[in-house]
Structures are given as C-alpha cells and as structure tokens.
Amino acid sequence: MRLFILGLFLLFSFTGQSQTPQSAFQHINLKSVQVLEPGRGNPQEVFMDDLIEFRFEKPDSLALREPQELFLYINGYRMTSFPAKYVTNNSVVFQIYEADTLRGLLSREINSWGVHEVKVRMSFGNSSGQHIHMDEANILIDFDPYFPIRSWVGRGIILLIIFVFFSLVRKNYFLKGINSTKYSLSRVQLAWWTMIVICCYIALWSDSGILVPLSGDTLILIGISAGTAAAAQTIDISKMRTLEQSGATAQAQTKEPIHKNQTFLFQILSDENGINIQRFQSVVFTFFIGIFFVFEVITKFEMPDLDSGILGLMGISSATYAGLKTNEGKT
C-alpha cells in the first residue's frame, strides 16, 4: 500500500512539473529575432529606442498571454526594467532604451575607449527566471551609432583648447606673475590641473556620449591649485606694496633678475635667490599626481577617486609652498 501511494505521488509530481512554464519556454521554437525598423541594413543590430521582435511557432502556453509577465533576458540575466511592449499570437515585442541596468550589465564589454557595441545572447522569459536559453550571441547592441562623429568633434575641441592655451602662453598671458617676466609656479599648477580635467572630461564625453559626473576628488584638486594660486598672488601683491612703502621699488627693478634667459623649468623652480626645495617638491608631486590622474581616466574610463593620502600629500605640498613663499627673496 505504501509503495502504491509513493508511486502515485511521484507520478503526480512528474506530471505537475511537465506543465510548468519552464517546459513551455524550453519548447518554444524561435523563428527569428530582429529589429522592427524598416530600412535597417542589419536586422540584428539594435540601437537605443528600437523595437525588437521575437517570432516563434505557435506556442501552447499561458505564460505568453500577458506582456507585463514577460521580461527581456540578456546573457541569461533578467532585465526587470524591460517588460514586453506587446504580445501577438506568434511574437513578443520589446523596446530597447538607454538604462543604467543595461549599461551596468554590459559595463565590462563597453567600458573601454572606442567600444560602443557588443554582441549578446538575447531572449525572453518570466519573472521567475524561466526563459528561452540561447547558446550563441544573436543580437548586436549599438549604444552609440553617432560615436564616430562625436569622437572626431571631441578630439577637435581638445586640440583647439590646447592650441588656444599655448597661443595665450606665448603671448605672456596668465602664467606669469603680476608685473613680472617670470613664470609663476602657482599659476602653472592651476593651468596644469585645469587642462587635465577639461581634456579628460571632453575625452570621456566624446567616447561615451555621457556627461560623466565629476568626482569630489577632482573638485578638491582644482580647489587646492586655485587656493594656492590665490594665496601666492596675495603674497606677491603684499611684497610689492612693502617695496613701494620702503622706497625699494626702483632698486628692485634695476637689479638683474636671476631668471633672465633661463628655461621654463628653472623659472618655476626658483625664487629671486635661486632654486629652492619647496618649489621642487611641489613641482614633482603635481607632475606625478597629474600623470596618475590621466592614467586612471584612460584605464578606468571615468573620473578617478583618488586616495585620501594623495590628496593630503598634494594639500601639504601646496601649503608648504604658500607658507614659505612669504620668505622667498629675503636674504
């Protein structure tokens, strides 16, 4: 008797499992998966906001009756933000649009320079994880069909900014101190970080089409360099007023400046008495942190979050330079 009851239980269990939606999805025979866009050269290439249709032979399944119960699956992952748009007797239609969930799923494939399209295994299923299994990639998702145009526009803007910057530098604008022919270290630092941040930001936009958020660390770096430049200019103005009040202005003007006919590097490393250690330290730290910043943008494809120790090092170096600048030129 017990064996008979156990046999009935196993029979009913097997019969119940055979009627589950999983079996229905497994037995759906897809005829085609293509974009509902007339004139599209490649019907398997999907752009954002395209409608994509799954055609299949007549299924006998209640799981295909309600659009809100069906979801898009990409590489085996259920995309809950992509429910079916509508269902017919032999097709299911979804709409592909720009979404964080879609980019997040494919971030490893598209998160690199010049890559804006990726091949995926696309199918559909229900909210329980039951779906049509695809063994090979069947759809090409193109996140940015305008990438070539925007990429060249971005490069052109960067080159134009660099050209204008060096043209202004050659005309002795904004990199030299007040009433001075000598390059100002604090202004060079501010220009260095300004050019790095602007060019990296435009490069990220030109490649991804997205205005990436500026990290807090980036704003801190700009703030440190801007604060150092403001403090250095205040100190320079104070020194000029002191010379005017003491009547030593004429004597200072007739004195042969030590930086005359010297290189750009020598000028930013030296004060009126020659090269000093605080300027050397500031130049070295600023240069290598800037190179590290650009490297992080190139490799991670985003504005970097820097270690708090690096920001602290930059702040200490700038504060040391500004603090000791008050005594520069004194014998």
C-alpha positions as CSV (number, residue, x, y, z in Angstrom):
1,M,0.0,0.0,0.0
2,R,2.8,2.4,0.9
3,L,4.6,1.7,-2.3
4,F,1.4,2.4,-4.3
5,I,0.9,5.7,-2.6
6,L,4.6,6.7,-3.2
7,G,4.2,5.7,-6.8
8,L,1.1,7.9,-7.2
9,F,3.0,10.8,-5.5
10,L,5.9,10.6,-7.9
11,L,3.6,10.3,-10.9
12,F,1.6,13.4,-10.0
13,S,4.9,15.3,-9.2
14,F,6.3,14.5,-12.6
15,T,3.0,15.4,-14.3
16,G,2.9,18.8,-12.5
17,Q,6.4,19.6,-13.4
18,S,5.7,18.9,-17.1
19,Q,3.0,21.6,-17.1
20,T,5.2,24.4,-15.6
21,P,6.1,27.5,-17.6
22,Q,9.7,26.3,-17.7
23,S,8.7,23.5,-20.0
24,A,6.7,25.9,-22.2
25,F,9.7,28.2,-22.5
26,Q,12.0,25.3,-23.3
27,H,9.8,24.1,-26.1
28,I,9.3,27.4,-27.8
29,N,10.9,27.3,-31.2
30,L,12.1,30.8,-32.1
31,K,11.9,31.5,-35.8
32,S,13.6,34.9,-35.8
33,V,14.9,37.7,-33.6
34,Q,15.1,41.0,-35.4
35,V,14.6,44.8,-35.2
36,L,11.3,46.3,-36.3
37,E,13.0,49.2,-38.1
38,P,12.4,49.4,-41.9
39,G,15.5,50.0,-44.0
40,R,17.9,48.8,-41.3
41,G,20.8,47.2,-43.1
42,N,21.4,44.7,-40.4
43,P,18.2,43.4,-38.8
44,Q,20.2,42.0,-35.8
45,E,21.7,45.4,-34.9
46,V,19.8,47.2,-32.2
47,F,20.1,50.9,-31.4
48,M,18.6,52.6,-28.4
49,D,14.7,53.1,-28.6
50,D,14.5,50.3,-31.2
51,L,11.7,47.7,-31.1
52,I,12.9,44.1,-31.2
53,E,10.6,41.2,-32.2
54,F,10.9,37.6,-31.2
55,R,8.9,35.4,-33.7
56,F,8.1,31.8,-32.8
57,E,5.9,29.0,-33.9
58,K,2.5,28.8,-32.2
59,P,3.2,28.0,-28.5
60,D,0.6,26.4,-26.3
61,S,1.4,28.3,-23.1
62,L,-0.5,30.7,-20.8
63,A,2.9,32.3,-20.0
64,L,2.8,34.2,-23.3
65,R,-0.6,35.9,-22.9
66,E,0.2,38.9,-20.7
67,P,3.0,41.4,-21.7
68,Q,3.6,42.5,-18.1
69,E,4.6,38.9,-17.1
70,L,7.3,38.7,-19.7
71,F,10.8,40.3,-19.4
72,L,13.8,40.6,-21.7
73,Y,16.8,38.4,-20.9
74,I,20.3,39.4,-21.9
75,N,23.1,36.9,-21.5
76,G,20.9,34.9,-19.2
77,Y,20.1,37.8,-16.9
78,R,16.5,39.0,-16.4
79,M,16.1,42.7,-17.2
80,T,13.2,43.7,-14.9
81,S,13.2,47.3,-16.4
82,F,12.4,45.8,-19.8
83,P,8.9,44.2,-19.8
84,A,7.3,43.2,-23.1
85,K,5.7,46.0,-25.0
86,Y,3.0,43.8,-26.6
87,V,2.3,40.2,-27.5
88,T,0.7,38.7,-30.6
89,N,-0.3,35.1,-31.5
90,N,3.2,34.3,-32.7
91,S,5.5,37.1,-31.5
92,V,6.7,39.1,-28.5
93,V,8.0,42.7,-28.9
94,F,10.3,44.6,-26.5
95,Q,11.7,48.1,-26.7
96,I,15.4,48.7,-26.0
97,Y,16.2,52.1,-24.4
98,E,19.1,53.7,-22.5
99,A,19.1,52.4,-18.9
100,D,21.6,52.1,-16.1
101,T,20.7,48.4,-15.8
102,L,21.6,47.7,-19.4
103,R,24.9,49.6,-19.3
104,G,25.7,48.1,-15.9
105,L,25.2,44.6,-17.2
106,L,27.5,45.2,-20.2
107,S,29.9,47.6,-18.5
108,R,32.9,45.2,-18.8
109,E,32.4,45.0,-22.5
110,I,31.8,48.6,-23.3
111,N,33.8,50.3,-20.6
112,S,36.8,51.0,-22.8
113,W,37.9,53.5,-25.3
114,G,36.3,53.3,-28.8
115,V,34.0,50.4,-27.8
116,H,30.3,51.3,-28.2
117,E,28.7,48.0,-29.3
118,V,28.6,44.4,-28.0
119,K,27.1,41.1,-29.1
120,V,24.7,39.5,-26.6
121,R,22.5,36.5,-26.2
122,M,19.0,38.0,-26.1
123,S,15.8,36.1,-25.3
124,F,12.8,36.5,-23.1
125,G,11.1,34.8,-20.1
126,N,9.1,35.4,-17.0
127,S,9.8,36.9,-13.6
128,S,10.8,33.6,-12.0
129,G,13.9,33.2,-14.0
130,Q,12.4,30.8,-16.6
131,H,13.4,31.8,-20.1
132,I,14.4,30.7,-23.5
133,H,18.0,29.7,-23.4
134,M,20.3,30.9,-26.2
135,D,23.6,29.2,-26.8
136,E,25.2,31.8,-29.1
137,A,25.0,35.6,-29.4
138,N,22.2,36.6,-31.7
139,I,21.9,40.4,-31.3
140,L,24.4,43.3,-31.6
141,I,23.6,46.2,-29.3
142,D,24.9,49.5,-30.5
143,F,24.8,52.0,-27.7
144,D,26.0,54.9,-29.8
145,P,25.6,55.0,-33.6
146,Y,26.9,58.6,-33.6
147,F,30.2,57.7,-31.9
148,P,32.4,58.3,-35.0
149,I,31.1,61.9,-35.5
150,R,31.2,62.8,-31.8
151,S,34.6,61.3,-31.3
152,W,36.1,63.5,-34.0
153,V,34.3,66.5,-32.7
154,G,35.7,65.8,-29.2
155,R,39.2,65.4,-30.5
156,G,38.8,68.7,-32.4
157,I,37.7,70.5,-29.3
158,I,40.6,69.2,-27.3
159,L,43.1,70.2,-30.0
160,L,41.5,73.6,-30.2
161,I,41.7,74.2,-26.5
162,I,45.4,73.1,-26.4
163,F,46.2,75.4,-29.4
164,V,44.4,78.4,-27.8
165,F,46.1,77.7,-24.4
166,F,49.7,77.7,-25.8
167,S,48.9,80.7,-28.1
168,L,48.0,82.7,-25.0
169,V,51.1,81.4,-23.1
170,R,53.3,82.5,-26.0
171,K,51.8,86.0,-25.7
172,N,52.7,86.0,-21.9
173,Y,49.1,85.7,-20.7
174,F,48.1,84.2,-17.3
175,L,51.2,82.1,-16.5
176,K,53.4,84.9,-15.3
177,G,53.3,86.8,-12.1
178,I,51.9,90.4,-11.6
179,N,54.3,92.9,-13.2
180,S,56.8,90.1,-13.7
181,T,58.5,88.4,-16.6
182,K,59.0,85.2,-14.6
183,Y,56.6,82.2,-14.8
184,S,54.6,81.7,-11.7
185,L,54.6,78.2,-10.2
186,S,51.1,78.5,-8.6
187,R,49.6,79.7,-12.0
188,V,51.4,76.9,-13.8
189,Q,49.9,74.4,-11.3
190,L,46.4,75.8,-11.8
191,A,46.7,75.7,-15.6
192,W,48.1,72.1,-15.4
193,W,45.1,70.8,-13.4
194,T,42.6,72.9,-15.4
195,M,43.9,71.5,-18.8
196,I,44.0,67.9,-17.4
197,V,40.4,68.0,-16.1
198,I,38.9,69.7,-19.1
199,C,40.6,67.5,-21.7
200,C,39.8,64.2,-19.7
201,Y,36.2,65.3,-19.3
202,I,35.8,66.1,-23.0
203,A,37.5,62.8,-24.0
204,L,35.1,60.8,-21.8
205,W,32.1,62.6,-23.3
206,S,33.4,62.2,-26.9
207,D,33.8,58.4,-26.4
208,S,30.8,57.6,-24.3
209,G,28.2,60.3,-25.2
210,I,27.6,60.8,-21.5
211,L,28.5,63.8,-19.3
212,V,30.2,61.8,-16.6
213,P,29.9,63.1,-13.0
214,L,32.9,64.9,-11.7
215,S,34.3,63.1,-8.6
216,G,34.7,65.0,-5.4
217,D,38.5,64.4,-5.5
218,T,38.7,66.2,-8.9
219,L,37.0,69.2,-7.4
220,I,39.4,69.1,-4.4
221,L,42.4,69.1,-6.7
222,I,41.1,72.1,-8.6
223,G,40.3,73.8,-5.3
224,I,43.8,73.1,-3.9
225,S,45.5,74.6,-7.0
226,A,43.1,77.5,-7.2
227,G,43.6,78.3,-3.5
228,T,47.4,78.1,-3.9
229,A,47.3,80.5,-6.8
230,A,45.2,82.9,-4.9
231,A,47.4,82.8,-1.8
232,A,50.6,83.2,-4.0
233,Q,49.1,86.2,-5.7
234,T,48.1,87.8,-2.4
235,I,51.7,87.3,-1.1
236,D,53.1,88.9,-4.3
237,I,50.9,91.9,-4.0
238,S,51.8,92.3,-0.4
239,K,55.5,92.2,-1.2
240,M,55.0,94.8,-3.9
241,R,53.3,97.2,-1.5
242,T,56.0,96.7,1.1
243,L,58.7,97.6,-1.5
244,E,56.7,100.7,-2.6
245,Q,56.4,101.8,1.0
246,S,60.0,101.3,1.7
247,G,61.1,103.0,-1.5
248,A,63.0,100.0,-2.7
249,T,60.9,99.5,-5.9
250,A,63.4,101.3,-8.1
251,Q,66.3,99.4,-6.7
252,A,64.5,96.1,-7.3
253,Q,63.7,97.0,-10.9
254,T,67.3,97.8,-11.7
255,K,68.6,94.6,-10.2
256,E,69.3,91.9,-12.8
257,P,66.7,89.1,-12.3
258,I,68.2,85.7,-11.8
259,H,65.7,84.0,-14.1
260,K,66.6,86.1,-17.1
261,N,67.3,83.9,-20.2
262,Q,66.6,80.8,-18.1
263,T,64.4,77.9,-19.0
264,F,60.8,77.5,-18.1
265,L,61.6,74.7,-15.6
266,F,64.3,76.8,-13.9
267,Q,61.9,79.7,-13.5
268,I,59.1,77.8,-11.8
269,L,61.7,76.1,-9.5
270,S,63.4,79.2,-8.4
271,D,62.8,82.5,-6.5
272,E,64.9,85.6,-6.5
273,N,67.8,83.7,-4.9
274,G,67.7,80.5,-7.0
275,I,66.1,77.1,-6.9
276,N,64.6,76.0,-3.5
277,I,63.4,72.7,-2.2
278,Q,59.7,73.6,-1.5
279,R,59.2,74.5,-5.2
280,F,61.0,71.4,-6.3
281,Q,58.7,69.3,-4.1
282,S,55.6,71.0,-5.3
283,V,56.5,70.5,-9.0
284,V,57.4,66.8,-8.6
285,F,54.2,66.0,-6.7
286,T,52.0,67.9,-9.0
287,F,53.5,66.4,-12.1
288,F,53.3,62.7,-11.0
289,I,49.8,63.1,-9.5
290,G,48.7,64.6,-12.8
291,I,50.2,61.7,-14.8
292,F,48.5,59.2,-12.4
293,F,45.1,61.1,-12.8
294,V,45.3,60.8,-16.6
295,F,46.3,57.1,-16.4
296,E,43.3,56.4,-14.2
297,V,41.0,58.0,-16.7
298,I,42.5,56.0,-19.6
299,T,42.3,52.7,-17.8
300,K,39.1,53.0,-15.8
301,F,37.1,55.2,-18.3
302,E,35.9,57.5,-15.5
303,M,37.0,60.5,-13.5
304,P,39.1,58.9,-10.7
305,D,38.5,58.8,-7.0
306,L,41.9,59.4,-5.5
307,D,43.3,58.0,-2.3
308,S,42.9,60.4,0.7
309,G,46.6,60.2,1.2
310,I,47.4,61.5,-2.3
311,L,45.0,64.4,-1.7
312,G,46.6,65.1,1.7
313,L,50.1,65.0,0.1
314,M,49.0,67.5,-2.5
315,G,47.5,69.8,0.1
316,I,50.6,69.6,2.4
317,S,52.9,70.4,-0.6
318,S,50.8,73.3,-1.7
319,A,50.5,74.7,1.8
320,T,54.3,74.3,2.3
321,Y,55.0,76.3,-0.9
322,A,52.5,79.0,0.0
323,G,53.8,79.3,3.6
324,L,57.4,79.5,2.7
325,K,56.7,81.9,-0.2
326,T,56.4,84.7,2.3
327,N,60.1,84.5,2.9
328,E,61.2,84.0,-0.7
329,G,63.6,86.6,-1.9
330,K,64.7,87.7,1.6
331,T,68.4,87.5,2.3
